[in-house]
């Protein structure tokens, strides 16, 4: 006697596959949104500062929010048609009183690379930092006159 196996729909197999898919989707989401590190995981992360880029007539104005950073820890570089902002700060506190010791460590790192809509003069860029806001003024390079060339 020959038995032919027919395909039979198995709802439990479908549920198992759906569970695996949900675990993958929410596992990736969990990795991006969780607040506390997993056991043994390093707590080093890079924050992306919020920025406003304003195009004035003769200059570009950039403002970046970087709370908890001092101006000595900030590095601003212009690389071609991009501006890169980075900062890194480490702070350790220790308080000793009778009966207890409190130690806290804080590590903050910021990085953002922003494409500039127009060419700027890197020699005339000015940056200032006040109340956790980095302000950068970048004068635009004068556009050369366009010369039309006749095709022969």
Secondary structure, DSSP 4 states (H G I P E B T S, - for coil): ----PPP---HHHHHHHHHHHHHHHHHHHHHHH-SSPPTT------B---EEEEE-SSEEEEEEE-TT--GGGEEEEEETTEEEEEEEEEEEEEEEETTEEEEEEEEEEEEEEEE-SS-B-GGG-EEEEETTEEEEEEEBPPPPPP------
